[in-house]
Amino acid sequence: MNGGSSTHAQPPEPSAAHTIHEFEHGYEEEQRLRGFRSACGFVTATWGLHCPRCGKLDLVEFPLSGKGVVAAFTVQNVPADEFVNDAPYAYVLVDLDEGGRISGWMPSIRSVTDLAIGERVHWVQSYKPGVQFEKDVPLPGAARR
Ligand SMILES: [Zn+2]
C-alpha cells in the first residue's frame, strides 16, 4: 500500500537546535564543517541528539577545523553514483584534531600506495558532494587530473 516514493511519509525531524539536513548540507551550502561537543568533553562529527558518552542532551554545535589524520581508508574503484567520474578515489575515515571521527573522500588518491594510515589531511571546500580531504603534503605530480 505504501509503495510510493513520497518523502512525506518520513517521521518529522527531531526538534533540536540543529537538524540533520543542516548538518549534512552545511559543508556544501555554507562551506563549513559542524561538530558537536558535550559538557563531558566528548566531541563528535556525527550528528546526534544526545552524547553517546554521558547520555545528556547537551550537544553544542561548533565548527570543525577539518584537520586530522587518516584513521582508515579504502580505494574505491567502483564509485557511488555521485562520484562516477572520479573513480578511483579513496574513502577515508579521519580522526580530527579536535576529536571525533569523520568520513570523507579523497579524489587525489588513486591507489593504496598514495596514502598511509596516520598521514595528515585537511578538509577542502568543493562543489562535489561529500566531505573532501587533501593530504597536507601533496603527492608528487598531484596535478595529474
Ligand atoms: Zn557527554
Backbone and ligand atoms as CSV (ligand in chain L), in Angstrom:
chain,resi,resn,atom,element,x,y,z
A,1,MET,N,N,0.816,-1.196,0.000
A,1,MET,CA,C,0.000,0.000,0.000
A,1,MET,C,C,0.852,1.249,0.000
A,2,ASN,N,N,2.045,1.112,0.517
A,2,ASN,CA,C,2.876,2.284,0.728
A,2,ASN,C,C,4.051,2.290,-0.239
A,3,GLY,N,N,3.767,1.926,-1.478
A,3,GLY,CA,C,4.877,1.741,-2.407
A,3,GLY,C,C,5.314,3.004,-3.101
A,4,GLY,N,N,4.688,4.125,-2.791
A,4,GLY,CA,C,5.074,5.361,-3.446
A,4,GLY,C,C,6.429,5.845,-2.984
A,5,SER,N,N,6.930,6.855,-3.633
A,5,SER,CA,C,8.232,7.378,-3.258
A,5,SER,C,C,8.101,8.720,-2.542
A,6,SER,N,N,6.930,8.972,-2.003
A,6,SER,CA,C,6.733,10.254,-1.328
A,6,SER,C,C,7.633,10.373,-0.119
A,7,THR,N,N,8.214,11.534,0.057
A,7,THR,CA,C,9.047,11.753,1.225
A,7,THR,C,C,8.222,12.250,2.400
A,8,HIS,N,N,6.945,12.466,2.188
A,8,HIS,CA,C,6.126,12.996,3.274
A,8,HIS,C,C,5.833,11.939,4.326
A,9,ALA,N,N,6.111,10.672,4.006
A,9,ALA,CA,C,5.836,9.599,4.946
A,9,ALA,C,C,6.917,9.496,6.017
A,10,GLN,N,N,8.020,10.207,5.844
A,10,GLN,CA,C,9.085,10.094,6.834
A,10,GLN,C,C,8.676,10.780,8.132
A,11,PRO,N,N,9.171,10.246,9.246
A,11,PRO,CA,C,8.862,10.899,10.524
A,11,PRO,C,C,9.477,12.294,10.550
A,12,PRO,N,N,8.871,13.192,11.308
A,12,PRO,CA,C,9.422,14.544,11.378
A,12,PRO,C,C,10.807,14.534,12.013
A,13,GLU,N,N,11.614,15.486,11.633
A,13,GLU,CA,C,12.940,15.573,12.233
A,13,GLU,C,C,12.807,16.017,13.689
A,14,PRO,N,N,13.726,15.549,14.522
A,14,PRO,CA,C,13.673,15.948,15.935
A,14,PRO,C,C,13.776,17.470,16.059
A,15,SER,N,N,13.106,18.002,17.035
A,15,SER,CA,C,13.102,19.444,17.203
A,15,SER,C,C,14.324,19.881,17.993
A,16,ALA,N,N,15.461,19.746,17.384
A,16,ALA,CA,C,16.699,20.179,18.020
A,16,ALA,C,C,17.114,21.506,17.397
A,17,ALA,N,N,18.075,22.139,18.032
A,17,ALA,CA,C,18.567,23.414,17.515
A,17,ALA,C,C,19.221,23.230,16.151
A,18,HIS,N,N,19.669,22.043,15.897
A,18,HIS,CA,C,20.282,21.740,14.620
A,18,HIS,C,C,19.507,20.588,14.000
A,19,THR,N,N,19.430,20.564,12.708
A,19,THR,CA,C,18.741,19.462,12.053
A,19,THR,C,C,19.756,18.661,11.261
A,20,ILE,N,N,19.387,17.429,10.996
A,20,ILE,CA,C,20.319,16.591,10.247
A,20,ILE,C,C,20.503,17.129,8.831
A,21,HIS,N,N,19.477,17.773,8.315
A,21,HIS,CA,C,19.646,18.360,6.983
A,21,HIS,C,C,20.708,19.457,7.013
A,22,GLU,N,N,20.603,20.306,8.018
A,22,GLU,CA,C,21.602,21.374,8.137
A,22,GLU,C,C,22.992,20.785,8.312
A,23,PHE,N,N,23.062,19.724,9.106
A,23,PHE,CA,C,24.362,19.114,9.348
A,23,PHE,C,C,24.933,18.519,8.067
A,24,GLU,N,N,24.107,17.759,7.379
A,24,GLU,CA,C,24.616,17.065,6.205
A,24,GLU,C,C,24.931,18.013,5.068
A,25,HIS,N,N,24.240,19.143,5.042
A,25,HIS,CA,C,24.436,20.050,3.915
A,25,HIS,C,C,25.211,21.300,4.288
A,26,GLY,N,N,25.569,21.404,5.555
A,26,GLY,CA,C,26.289,22.597,5.991
A,26,GLY,C,C,27.583,22.799,5.236
A,27,TYR,N,N,28.296,21.711,5.009
A,27,TYR,CA,C,29.579,21.854,4.333
A,27,TYR,C,C,29.412,22.173,2.866
A,28,GLU,N,N,28.228,21.875,2.314
A,28,GLU,CA,C,28.002,22.189,0.913
A,28,GLU,C,C,27.466,23.607,0.750
A,29,GLU,N,N,26.500,23.954,1.601
A,29,GLU,CA,C,25.814,25.218,1.399
A,29,GLU,C,C,26.525,26.373,2.088
A,30,GLU,N,N,27.186,26.073,3.196
A,30,GLU,CA,C,27.818,27.148,3.959
A,30,GLU,C,C,29.320,27.002,3.993
A,31,GLN,N,N,29.827,25.939,3.395
A,31,GLN,CA,C,31.263,25.705,3.345
A,31,GLN,C,C,31.872,25.681,4.740
A,32,ARG,N,N,31.239,24.943,5.620
A,32,ARG,CA,C,31.845,24.722,6.928
A,32,ARG,C,C,31.476,23.332,7.408
A,33,LEU,N,N,32.307,22.817,8.271
A,33,LEU,CA,C,32.062,21.524,8.881
A,33,LEU,C,C,31.554,21.741,10.291
A,34,ARG,N,N,30.558,20.975,10.676
A,34,ARG,CA,C,29.995,21.122,12.008
A,34,ARG,C,C,30.385,19.943,12.869
A,35,GLY,N,N,30.734,20.240,14.086
A,35,GLY,CA,C,30.945,19.206,15.079
A,35,GLY,C,C,30.046,19.472,16.255
A,36,PHE,N,N,30.003,18.520,17.164
A,36,PHE,CA,C,29.179,18.675,18.355
A,36,PHE,C,C,30.008,18.302,19.581
A,37,ARG,N,N,29.805,19.063,20.649
A,37,ARG,CA,C,30.609,18.904,21.842
A,37,ARG,C,C,29.680,18.805,23.047
A,38,SER,N,N,29.999,17.865,23.941
A,38,SER,CA,C,29.236,17.696,25.177
A,38,SER,C,C,30.027,18.304,26.328
A,39,ALA,N,N,29.320,18.686,27.383
A,39,ALA,CA,C,29.993,19.239,28.561
A,39,ALA,C,C,30.966,18.243,29.175
A,40,CYS,N,N,30.770,16.951,28.934
A,40,CYS,CA,C,31.677,15.949,29.477
A,40,CYS,C,C,32.991,15.883,28.712
A,41,GLY,N,N,33.078,16.624,27.603
A,41,GLY,CA,C,34.306,16.646,26.834
A,41,GLY,C,C,34.258,15.824,25.565
A,42,PHE,N,N,33.203,15.077,25.394
A,42,PHE,CA,C,33.084,14.259,24.193
A,42,PHE,C,C,32.865,15.138,22.962
A,43,VAL,N,N,33.584,14.824,21.891
A,43,VAL,CA,C,33.442,15.553,20.631
A,43,VAL,C,C,33.086,14.565,19.546
A,44,THR,N,N,32.138,14.931,18.720
A,44,THR,CA,C,31.766,14.053,17.621
A,44,THR,C,C,31.520,14.868,16.371
A,45,ALA,N,N,31.788,14.263,15.244
A,45,ALA,CA,C,31.446,14.880,13.972
A,45,ALA,C,C,30.184,14.250,13.400
A,46,THR,N,N,29.569,13.377,14.172
A,46,THR,CA,C,28.365,12.696,13.736
A,46,THR,C,C,27.153,13.338,14.366
A,47,TRP,N,N,26.197,13.665,13.534
A,47,TRP,CA,C,25.003,14.335,14.041
A,47,TRP,C,C,24.270,13.436,15.012
A,48,GLY,N,N,23.793,14.025,16.096
A,48,GLY,CA,C,23.040,13.244,17.057
A,48,GLY,C,C,22.341,14.167,18.017
A,49,LEU,N,N,21.458,13.608,18.818
A,49,LEU,CA,C,20.721,14.423,19.782
A,49,LEU,C,C,21.335,14.365,21.170
A,50,HIS,N,N,21.877,13.209,21.522
A,50,HIS,CA,C,22.440,13.101,22.860
A,50,HIS,C,C,23.873,12.597,22.778
A,51,CYS,N,N,24.601,12.878,23.825
A,51,CYS,CA,C,26.004,12.489,23.890
A,51,CYS,C,C,26.108,10.981,24.073
A,52,PRO,N,N,26.849,10.299,23.207
A,52,PRO,CA,C,26.957,8.844,23.362
A,52,PRO,C,C,27.786,8.448,24.571
A,53,ARG,N,N,28.539,9.375,25.144
A,53,ARG,CA,C,29.351,9.021,26.312
A,53,ARG,C,C,28.561,9.179,27.617
A,54,CYS,N,N,27.958,10.363,27.828
A,54,CYS,CA,C,27.284,10.601,29.107
A,54,CYS,C,C,25.758,10.554,28.978
A,55,GLY,N,N,25.264,10.542,27.742
A,55,GLY,CA,C,23.837,10.383,27.544
A,55,GLY,C,C,23.034,11.663,27.667
A,56,LYS,N,N,23.690,12.777,27.980
A,56,LYS,CA,C,22.952,14.028,28.153
A,56,LYS,C,C,22.577,14.640,26.810
A,57,LEU,N,N,21.490,15.381,26.835
A,57,LEU,CA,C,21.040,16.091,25.629
A,57,LEU,C,C,21.687,17.464,25.607
A,58,ASP,N,N,23.014,17.470,25.602
A,58,ASP,CA,C,23.688,18.759,25.745
A,58,ASP,C,C,24.682,19.032,24.622
A,59,LEU,N,N,24.515,18.360,23.503
A,59,LEU,CA,C,25.474,18.560,22.420
A,59,LEU,C,C,25.347,19.976,21.852
A,60,VAL,N,N,26.446,20.657,21.828
A,60,VAL,CA,C,26.504,22.023,21.329
A,60,VAL,C,C,27.323,22.030,20.048
A,61,GLU,N,N,26.804,22.699,19.055
A,61,GLU,CA,C,27.476,22.724,17.763
A,61,GLU,C,C,28.671,23.673,17.780
A,62,PHE,N,N,29.720,23.252,17.115
A,62,PHE,CA,C,30.852,24.151,16.917
A,62,PHE,C,C,31.518,23.791,15.601
A,63,PRO,N,N,32.213,24.747,14.983
A,63,PRO,CA,C,32.817,24.465,13.686
A,63,PRO,C,C,34.083,23.631,13.825
A,64,LEU,N,N,34.196,22.629,12.999
A,64,LEU,CA,C,35.384,21.785,12.990
A,64,LEU,C,C,36.439,22.390,12.064
A,65,SER,N,N,37.693,22.172,12.426
A,65,SER,CA,C,38.780,22.679,11.586
A,65,SER,C,C,38.909,21.872,10.301
A,66,GLY,N,N,38.492,20.618,10.339
A,66,GLY,CA,C,38.682,19.753,9.182
A,66,GLY,C,C,40.093,19.231,9.033
A,67,LYS,N,N,40.908,19.418,10.077
A,67,LYS,CA,C,42.287,18.912,10.038
A,67,LYS,C,C,42.394,17.672,10.906
A,68,GLY,N,N,43.159,16.695,10.421
A,68,GLY,CA,C,43.308,15.484,11.214
A,68,GLY,C,C,44.225,14.497,10.545
A,69,VAL,N,N,44.140,13.255,11.017
A,69,VAL,CA,C,44.969,12.192,10.468
A,69,VAL,C,C,44.083,11.054,9.975
A,70,VAL,N,N,44.595,10.357,8.971
A,70,VAL,CA,C,43.857,9.244,8.381
A,70,VAL,C,C,43.827,8.084,9.372
A,71,ALA,N,N,42.622,7.646,9.716
A,71,ALA,CA,C,42.458,6.506,10.625
A,71,ALA,C,C,42.289,5.212,9.834
A,72,ALA,N,N,41.672,5.309,8.676
A,72,ALA,CA,C,41.450,4.143,7.826
A,72,ALA,C,C,41.057,4.652,6.455
A,73,PHE,N,N,41.323,3.860,5.447
A,73,PHE,CA,C,40.869,4.250,4.112
A,73,PHE,C,C,40.769,3.029,3.217
A,74,THR,N,N,39.961,3.160,2.203
A,74,THR,CA,C,39.921,2.160,1.151
A,74,THR,C,C,39.870,2.901,-0.173
A,75,VAL,N,N,40.437,2.307,-1.202
A,75,VAL,CA,C,40.381,2.895,-2.532
A,75,VAL,C,C,39.192,2.290,-3.270
A,76,GLN,N,N,38.314,3.167,-3.721
A,76,GLN,CA,C,37.084,2.741,-4.378
A,76,GLN,C,C,37.282,2.753,-5.891
A,77,ASN,N,N,37.194,1.581,-6.474
A,77,ASN,CA,C,37.256,1.515,-7.934
A,77,ASN,C,C,35.870,1.500,-8.557
A,78,VAL,N,N,34.892,1.102,-7.774
A,78,VAL,CA,C,33.503,1.122,-8.222
A,78,VAL,C,C,32.801,2.216,-7.426
A,79,PRO,N,N,32.618,3.364,-8.023
A,79,PRO,CA,C,32.163,4.526,-7.259
A,79,PRO,C,C,30.662,4.543,-7.039
A,80,ALA,N,N,30.266,5.319,-6.035
A,80,ALA,CA,C,28.866,5.679,-5.886
A,80,ALA,C,C,28.481,6.582,-7.056
A,81,ASP,N,N,27.196,6.663,-7.320
A,81,ASP,CA,C,26.731,7.423,-8.480
A,81,ASP,C,C,27.255,8.853,-8.499
A,82,GLU,N,N,27.299,9.456,-7.308
A,82,GLU,CA,C,27.701,10.858,-7.241
A,82,GLU,C,C,29.144,11.065,-7.656
A,83,PHE,N,N,29.935,9.993,-7.570
A,83,PHE,CA,C,31.361,10.120,-7.814
A,83,PHE,C,C,31.795,9.329,-9.045
A,84,VAL,N,N,30.848,9.097,-9.942
A,84,VAL,CA,C,31.119,8.164,-11.033
A,84,VAL,C,C,32.272,8.628,-11.914
A,85,ASN,N,N,32.479,9.921,-12.001
A,85,ASN,CA,C,33.567,10.429,-12.846
A,85,ASN,C,C,34.876,10.582,-12.093
A,86,ASP,N,N,34.886,10.190,-10.839
A,86,ASP,CA,C,36.054,10.452,-10.007
A,86,ASP,C,C,36.826,9.191,-9.639
A,87,ALA,N,N,36.325,8.031,-9.963
A,87,ALA,CA,C,36.985,6.797,-9.561
A,87,ALA,C,C,38.282,6.609,-10.352
A,88,PRO,N,N,39.285,6.002,-9.790
A,88,PRO,CA,C,39.287,5.589,-8.374
A,88,PRO,C,C,39.551,6.774,-7.442
A,89,TYR,N,N,39.048,6.638,-6.243
A,89,TYR,CA,C,39.289,7.634,-5.203
A,89,TYR,C,C,39.326,6.907,-3.877
A,90,ALA,N,N,39.755,7.597,-2.844
A,90,ALA,CA,C,39.817,6.961,-1.534
A,90,ALA,C,C,38.635,7.390,-0.685
A,91,TYR,N,N,38.027,6.412,-0.016
A,91,TYR,CA,C,37.064,6.679,1.046
A,91,TYR,C,C,37.864,6.656,2.337
A,92,VAL,N,N,37.802,7.742,3.098
A,92,VAL,CA,C,38.684,7.860,4.257
A,92,VAL,C,C,37.891,8.087,5.542
A,93,LEU,N,N,38.441,7.579,6.626
A,93,LEU,CA,C,37.993,7.943,7.972
A,93,LEU,C,C,39.105,8.784,8.573
A,94,VAL,N,N,38.748,9.967,9.047
A,94,VAL,CA,C,39.743,10.903,9.547
A,94,VAL,C,C,39.474,11.178,11.026
A,95,ASP,N,N,40.513,11.017,11.841
A,95,ASP,CA,C,40.433,11.423,13.245
A,95,ASP,C,C,40.803,12.896,13.316
A,96,LEU,N,N,39.835,13.718,13.675
A,96,LEU,CA,C,40.048,15.163,13.665
A,96,LEU,C,C,40.883,15.606,14.861
A,97,ASP,N,N,41.619,16.697,14.669
A,97,ASP,CA,C,42.491,17.197,15.737
A,97,ASP,C,C,41.700,17.527,16.996
A,98,GLU,N,N,40.500,18.057,16.833
A,98,GLU,CA,C,39.719,18.464,17.996
A,98,GLU,C,C,38.906,17.315,18.578
A,99,GLY,N,N,39.031,16.144,17.986
A,99,GLY,CA,C,38.289,14.983,18.455
A,99,GLY,C,C,37.210,14.627,17.461
A,100,GLY,N,N,36.747,13.426,17.566
A,100,GLY,CA,C,35.725,12.978,16.644
A,100,GLY,C,C,36.337,12.377,15.391
A,101,ARG,N,N,35.550,11.602,14.736
A,101,ARG,CA,C,35.978,10.918,13.524
A,101,ARG,C,C,34.963,11.219,12.452
A,102,ILE,N,N,35.421,11.492,11.255
A,102,ILE,CA,C,34.511,11.865,10.176
A,102,ILE,C,C,34.897,11.077,8.930
A,103,SER,N,N,33.905,10.739,8.137
A,103,SER,CA,C,34.199,10.044,6.889
A,103,SER,C,C,34.169,11.035,5.743
A,104,GLY,N,N,34.998,10.777,4.759
A,104,GLY,CA,C,35.052,11.652,3.601
A,104,GLY,C,C,35.700,10.933,2.439
A,105,TRP,N,N,36.116,11.697,1.471
A,105,TRP,CA,C,36.732,11.069,0.308
A,105,TRP,C,C,37.858,11.942,-0.207
A,106,MET,N,N,38.782,11.315,-0.935
A,106,MET,CA,C,39.970,11.999,-1.433
A,106,MET,C,C,40.169,11.652,-2.896
A,107,PRO,N,N,39.810,12.576,-3.792
A,107,PRO,CA,C,39.923,12.279,-5.222
A,107,PRO,C,C,41.362,12.138,-5.704
A,108,SER,N,N,42.313,12.663,-4.930
A,108,SER,CA,C,43.706,12.599,-5.374
A,108,SER,C,C,44.328,11.232,-5.129
A,109,ILE,N,N,43.653,10.380,-4.370
A,109,ILE,CA,C,44.223,9.072,-4.034
A,109,ILE,C,C,43.680,8.036,-5.013
A,110,ARG,N,N,44.594,7.496,-5.806
A,110,ARG,CA,C,44.170,6.580,-6.856
A,110,ARG,C,C,44.655,5.164,-6.617
A,111,SER,N,N,45.468,4.991,-5.612
A,111,SER,CA,C,45.993,3.661,-5.325
A,111,SER,C,C,46.310,3.587,-3.835
A,112,VAL,N,N,46.339,2.394,-3.285
A,112,VAL,CA,C,46.606,2.249,-1.855
A,112,VAL,C,C,48.005,2.737,-1.499
A,113,THR,N,N,48.874,2.862,-2.469
A,113,THR,CA,C,50.228,3.349,-2.180
A,113,THR,C,C,50.278,4.872,-2.121
A,114,ASP,N,N,49.169,5.536,-2.448
A,114,ASP,CA,C,49.139,7.001,-2.434
A,114,ASP,C,C,48.882,7.585,-1.050
A,115,LEU,N,N,48.504,6.732,-0.098
A,115,LEU,CA,C,48.095,7.241,1.208
A,115,LEU,C,C,48.505,6.228,2.263
A,116,ALA,N,N,48.667,6.703,3.493
A,116,ALA,CA,C,49.017,5.802,4.587
A,116,ALA,C,C,48.205,6.177,5.817
A,117,ILE,N,N,47.925,5.177,6.645
A,117,ILE,CA,C,47.289,5.443,7.936
A,117,ILE,C,C,48.191,6.395,8.726
A,118,GLY,N,N,47.590,7.389,9.334
A,118,GLY,CA,C,48.365,8.325,10.136
A,118,GLY,C,C,48.836,9.555,9.377
A,119,GLU,N,N,48.645,9.583,8.072
A,119,GLU,CA,C,49.034,10.781,7.318
A,119,GLU,C,C,48.111,11.938,7.635
A,120,ARG,N,N,48.668,13.128,7.641
A,120,ARG,CA,C,47.869,14.320,7.931
A,120,ARG,C,C,47.115,14.770,6.683
A,121,VAL,N,N,45.846,15.077,6.903
A,121,VAL,CA,C,44.991,15.540,5.809
A,121,VAL,C,C,44.176,16.731,6.307
A,122,HIS,N,N,43.582,17.445,5.379
A,122,HIS,CA,C,42.721,18.566,5.749
A,122,HIS,C,C,41.546,18.627,4.787
A,123,TRP,N,N,40.470,19.151,5.302
A,123,TRP,CA,C,39.243,19.320,4.527
A,123,TRP,C,C,39.442,20.418,3.493
A,124,VAL,N,N,38.929,20.190,2.305
A,124,VAL,CA,C,38.944,21.219,1.269
A,124,VAL,C,C,37.516,21.489,0.820
A,125,GLN,N,N,37.232,22.725,0.567
A,125,GLN,CA,C,35.912,23.089,0.081
A,125,GLN,C,C,35.786,22.620,-1.360
A,126,SER,N,N,34.618,22.109,-1.686
A,126,SER,CA,C,34.423,21.535,-3.002
A,126,SER,C,C,32.962,21.655,-3.386
A,127,TYR,N,N,32.727,21.761,-4.668
A,127,TYR,CA,C,31.342,21.758,-5.139
A,127,TYR,C,C,30.790,20.341,-5.201
A,128,LYS,N,N,31.675,19.362,-5.026
A,128,LYS,CA,C,31.243,17.969,-5.072
A,128,LYS,C,C,30.537,17.595,-3.767
A,129,PRO,N,N,29.674,16.591,-3.822
A,129,PRO,CA,C,29.050,16.132,-2.583
A,129,PRO,C,C,30.064,15.439,-1.688
A,130,GLY,N,N,29.749,15.371,-0.427
A,130,GLY,CA,C,30.620,14.678,0.499
A,130,GLY,C,C,31.687,15.595,1.057
A,131,VAL,N,N,32.358,15.082,2.050
A,131,VAL,CA,C,33.421,15.843,2.711
A,131,VAL,C,C,34.733,15.450,2.043
A,132,GLN,N,N,35.350,16.402,1.387
A,132,GLN,CA,C,36.535,16.102,0.601
A,132,GLN,C,C,37.795,16.489,1.361
A,133,PHE,N,N,38.765,15.581,1.355
A,133,PHE,CA,C,40.032,15.823,2.025
A,133,PHE,C,C,41.178,15.831,1.032
A,134,GLU,N,N,42.257,16.515,1.457
A,134,GLU,CA,C,43.517,16.504,0.729
A,134,GLU,C,C,44.631,16.224,1.710
A,135,LYS,N,N,45.736,15.650,1.179
A,135,LYS,CA,C,46.903,15.481,2.026
A,135,LYS,C,C,47.520,16.838,2.346
A,136,ASP,N,N,48.041,16.979,3.560
A,136,ASP,CA,C,48.772,18.204,3.894
A,136,ASP,C,C,50.011,18.325,3.003
A,137,VAL,N,N,50.664,17.217,2.777
A,137,VAL,CA,C,51.823,17.184,1.893
A,137,VAL,C,C,51.351,16.524,0.588
A,138,PRO,N,N,51.238,17.299,-0.482
A,138,PRO,CA,C,50.662,16.725,-1.703
A,138,PRO,C,C,51.531,15.631,-2.300
A,139,LEU,N,N,50.895,14.778,-3.040
A,139,LEU,CA,C,51.616,13.762,-3.782
A,139,LEU,C,C,52.502,14.440,-4.831
A,140,PRO,N,N,53.665,13.866,-5.098
A,140,PRO,CA,C,54.448,14.369,-6.224
A,140,PRO,C,C,53.644,14.222,-7.502
A,141,GLY,N,N,53.629,15.257,-8.299
A,141,GLY,CA,C,52.866,15.173,-9.547
A,141,GLY,C,C,51.373,15.099,-9.328
A,142,ALA,N,N,50.888,15.788,-8.308
A,142,ALA,CA,C,49.463,15.693,-7.986
A,142,ALA,C,C,48.588,16.415,-8.994
A,143,ALA,N,N,49.193,17.188,-9.860
A,143,ALA,CA,C,48.413,17.965,-10.837
A,143,ALA,C,C,48.091,17.132,-12.066
A,144,ARG,N,N,47.817,15.864,-11.841
A,144,ARG,CA,C,47.603,14.980,-12.991
A,144,ARG,C,C,46.162,14.888,-13.380
A,145,ARG,N,N,45.280,15.600,-12.713
A,145,ARG,CA,C,43.865,15.489,-13.052
A,145,ARG,C,C,43.483,16.527,-14.074
L,1,ZN,ZN,ZN,28.675,13.880,27.252
